[in-house]
Amino acid sequence: MGADEVGGHLWREEAAKREPMSRDAETLARLVAYDHDEFETELYEAAADPDAQALDDAQRSYAGQYRRRVRRLHERARHAPPNEGA
């Protein structure tokens, strides 16, 4: 496995496990409502951006699809009959 493949695999694993960005936006919204810190407001605006949330959802979906595909391929390989004459 090449360095690019390893990096892609690690990214997909991380992306599939992370929480949705919309959950972070909700948490930050409560924090900003409590105290109006400028940095927290910037974080909230970035997390609440619909384009950023759509991108995050797409990345997590892609990573999940990839994980399911790899799992199915491993299951098929495990249940496949051994090659005779090979």
HELIX and SHEET records of a PDB file:
HELIX    1   1 ALA A    3  LYS A   17  1                                  15    
HELIX    2   2 MET A   21  TYR A   34  1                                  14    
HELIX    3   3 GLU A   38  ALA A   48  1                                  11    
HELIX    4   4 PRO A   50  HIS A   79  1                                  30    
END                                                                             
